[in-house]
Amino acid sequence: MKKYNFYLIILILSLVSILFALRNHLTINVSSSLPRGVYWLIGTGEITKGDIVIFNIPKKSEKYIHGRKYLKKDVKKLLKKVVATEKENIFRIDDKLYINGKFHSYIKSKDSNGRNLPYLSTRDLQPKSNEFFVLGINPNSFDSRYFGAIKRSEIKNKAKLILKY
């Protein structure tokens, strides 16, 4: 029994050491904005439609997001999926978001607590050069529908889901 405990302790210490060594290459998503789980962070390289990216919360939205307690104050980055680039045609008609002429999702006017959400016109939604339109999969996700396209310079990494929970 003592030998078993010794091997168990070695195994646990080994796993902790591995996780500590990989801490700068992993992130955990606990929000419902994208699938919950562990994501492997990879370099930015070329960013294309469909990529999942981690980026700094846009400065213009940071106070808003933390003030409304959408996220804890120590959260400074978001994880979202790139759904459009500068080459895509994004527009809104009332509460509907269209990408390249196809309905994509709804844009809400109020959050789940009944508070007004930012309103962006079609012009404000359209990504410019080196910008990306990002969305979560949850209809309540606070994303480019409310803060607009994000700049390439704000993107820190691309991410790949490696363990879903």
C-alpha positions as CSV (number, residue, x, y, z in Angstrom):
1,M,0.0,0.0,0.0
2,K,2.9,2.4,0.8
3,K,4.4,1.7,-2.6
4,Y,1.1,2.6,-4.3
5,N,0.9,5.9,-2.4
6,F,4.4,6.8,-3.5
7,Y,3.6,6.2,-7.2
8,L,0.4,8.2,-6.9
9,I,2.2,11.1,-5.4
10,I,4.8,10.9,-8.1
11,L,2.1,10.8,-10.8
12,I,0.3,13.9,-9.2
13,L,3.5,15.9,-9.0
14,S,4.4,15.0,-12.6
15,L,1.0,16.1,-13.8
16,V,1.2,19.4,-11.8
17,S,4.7,20.0,-13.2
18,I,3.5,19.4,-16.8
19,L,0.5,21.8,-16.4
20,F,2.7,24.4,-14.8
21,A,5.1,24.2,-17.7
22,L,2.3,24.5,-20.2
23,R,0.4,27.3,-18.4
24,N,1.4,29.9,-21.1
25,H,0.1,27.6,-23.8
26,L,-3.3,26.9,-22.4
27,T,-6.4,28.8,-21.5
28,I,-9.7,27.6,-19.9
29,N,-13.0,28.9,-21.2
30,V,-15.7,28.7,-18.5
31,S,-18.2,31.0,-20.3
32,S,-20.9,29.8,-22.6
33,S,-19.7,32.1,-25.4
34,L,-17.8,29.2,-26.9
35,P,-17.7,25.5,-25.9
36,R,-16.4,25.2,-22.3
37,G,-13.1,23.5,-22.0
38,V,-9.3,23.8,-22.4
39,Y,-7.9,25.6,-25.4
40,W,-4.4,25.3,-26.8
41,L,-3.0,28.7,-27.6
42,I,-1.1,28.9,-30.9
43,G,0.6,31.8,-32.6
44,T,-1.4,34.3,-34.5
45,G,-0.1,33.8,-38.0
46,E,-2.7,34.4,-40.7
47,I,-6.1,34.9,-39.2
48,T,-9.0,33.6,-41.3
49,K,-12.8,33.2,-41.0
50,G,-13.5,30.3,-38.6
51,D,-10.5,30.8,-36.4
52,I,-11.0,31.1,-32.6
53,V,-9.0,34.0,-31.2
54,I,-8.1,35.3,-27.8
55,F,-7.9,39.1,-27.6
56,N,-7.8,42.0,-25.2
57,I,-11.2,43.3,-24.3
58,P,-11.7,46.4,-26.5
59,K,-10.8,49.5,-24.4
60,K,-14.1,51.1,-25.3
61,S,-16.0,48.1,-23.8
62,E,-13.9,47.2,-20.8
63,K,-15.6,49.5,-18.3
64,Y,-19.0,48.5,-19.7
65,I,-18.3,44.8,-19.5
66,H,-16.9,44.9,-15.9
67,G,-19.4,47.5,-14.7
68,R,-22.3,45.3,-15.7
69,K,-20.5,42.3,-14.2
70,Y,-20.6,40.3,-17.5
71,L,-17.1,39.2,-16.5
72,K,-15.0,39.5,-13.3
73,K,-12.7,42.5,-13.2
74,D,-9.5,40.3,-13.4
75,V,-10.7,39.0,-16.8
76,K,-8.9,41.1,-19.5
77,K,-9.2,38.9,-22.6
78,L,-12.0,37.3,-24.6
79,L,-12.3,34.2,-26.7
80,K,-14.4,34.4,-29.8
81,K,-14.8,32.9,-33.3
82,V,-13.9,35.0,-36.4
83,V,-17.0,35.1,-38.5
84,A,-16.0,37.8,-41.0
85,T,-13.1,39.7,-42.3
86,E,-12.8,43.0,-44.2
87,K,-13.7,41.2,-47.3
88,E,-17.1,40.2,-46.0
89,N,-20.3,42.3,-46.3
90,I,-21.9,42.8,-42.8
91,F,-25.1,44.7,-42.3
92,R,-28.0,44.8,-39.9
93,I,-31.7,45.2,-40.6
94,D,-33.5,46.0,-37.3
95,D,-32.4,43.2,-34.9
96,K,-31.0,40.9,-37.5
97,L,-27.3,40.5,-38.5
98,Y,-26.5,39.5,-42.1
99,I,-23.1,38.4,-43.4
100,N,-22.7,38.3,-47.2
101,G,-26.5,38.5,-47.6
102,K,-27.3,35.6,-45.4
103,F,-29.0,35.8,-42.0
104,H,-26.4,35.0,-39.3
105,S,-27.9,35.9,-35.9
106,Y,-30.0,38.3,-33.9
107,I,-28.7,41.5,-32.3
108,K,-30.4,42.2,-29.0
109,S,-31.4,45.6,-27.7
110,K,-31.4,44.5,-24.1
111,D,-29.3,42.2,-22.0
112,S,-30.8,39.3,-19.8
113,N,-31.3,41.9,-17.0
114,G,-33.4,44.2,-19.2
115,R,-30.6,46.8,-19.6
116,N,-30.0,48.5,-22.9
117,L,-27.1,47.1,-25.0
118,P,-25.0,49.3,-27.3
119,Y,-26.5,49.9,-30.7
120,L,-24.1,49.8,-33.7
121,S,-25.1,50.8,-37.2
122,T,-24.1,48.7,-40.2
123,R,-21.2,51.1,-40.8
124,D,-19.9,50.5,-37.2
125,L,-20.1,46.7,-37.7
126,Q,-18.1,46.4,-41.0
127,P,-14.5,45.4,-40.4
128,K,-11.9,47.6,-42.0
129,S,-8.4,46.6,-43.1
130,N,-6.7,44.4,-40.4
131,E,-10.0,44.0,-38.4
132,F,-12.2,41.0,-37.7
133,F,-15.8,40.5,-36.7
134,V,-16.0,38.0,-33.9
135,L,-19.0,36.2,-32.3
136,G,-19.7,33.7,-29.6
137,I,-22.0,30.8,-30.2
138,N,-24.3,31.8,-27.4
139,P,-27.1,34.3,-28.4
140,N,-26.3,36.2,-25.2
141,S,-22.6,36.6,-26.0
142,F,-21.2,40.1,-25.7
143,D,-19.3,40.3,-28.9
144,S,-18.8,42.3,-32.1
145,R,-22.5,42.8,-32.4
146,Y,-22.1,45.2,-29.5
147,F,-18.5,46.5,-29.7
148,G,-17.8,46.2,-33.4
149,A,-14.8,44.6,-35.2
150,I,-11.6,44.0,-33.4
151,K,-8.2,45.2,-34.6
152,R,-5.5,42.6,-35.6
153,S,-3.2,44.2,-33.0
154,E,-5.5,43.3,-30.2
155,I,-5.4,39.5,-31.0
156,K,-2.9,37.7,-28.8
157,N,-3.3,34.1,-30.0
158,K,-5.4,31.7,-32.0
159,A,-6.9,28.9,-29.9
160,K,-7.9,25.3,-30.5
161,L,-10.2,23.4,-28.3
162,I,-8.4,20.3,-27.0
163,L,-10.6,19.2,-24.1
164,K,-14.3,19.9,-23.9
165,Y,-16.3,19.7,-20.6
